[in-house]
Amino acid sequence: MLVSIVPIGDDSDKKKSKTETVTFGLQTPLIDELRTDAELEGVSLNNYVAKIFSNHIQWERYERKVGLLPMTEAFLSEVLGQLSDQQVVNLAQKLEKQKFRNILAFMRDGPDAEAFVDVMRAWLTVSWMQQSIEVREGKYFFKIQHSLGPKWSLYVKTLISELSHDILGKKADITVVGETISFVFVK
């Protein structure tokens, strides 16, 4: 079966992108699964497939190259739960900060605020963390909701604080309430 797909920009993309019609030959069972998933998400098949392609371009094509591994929430929660707060902070400050710097350098041309936001958005999306990112009054406003417990909140808070200071030269105002992390930094 042949499927024609017209890619469209992500709804959050403020820039208008040119679209193009492309035809792919896909097996019928694969198309049926994609249709089912699109229906469950409440979007058209076209929008669903465009999202899959966008996720690939924004993140998935890089993840193995930069050393990222998938793991379950249960595993990560358990491992973090066995660490002291200071150990979590040390991991974020020393090990992960440098890793994220390398990821940013590999995925984007330069360490500017827009590249930082793009990489953060991609990371949060593929990590299945709920997120809200807004730009207003010359600032980025992030809200992240997760279900990994207080140690994950501490990890993300420390990592964002370190990265925004070291890479962007900007201080992020960060608030943690349970499993919700909010941060703001100047655009």
Secondary structure, DSSP 4 states (H G I P E B T S, - for coil): -EEEE-----TT--S------EEEE--HHHHHHHHHHHHHHTS-HHHHHHHHHHHIIIIIHHHTTTT-----HHHHHHHHHTS-HHHHHHIIIIIIHHHHHHHHHHHSSS--HHHHHHHHHHHHHHTT-EEEEEEETTEEEEEEE-SS-HHHHHHHHHHHHHHHHHTTS-PPEEEEETTEEEEEEE-
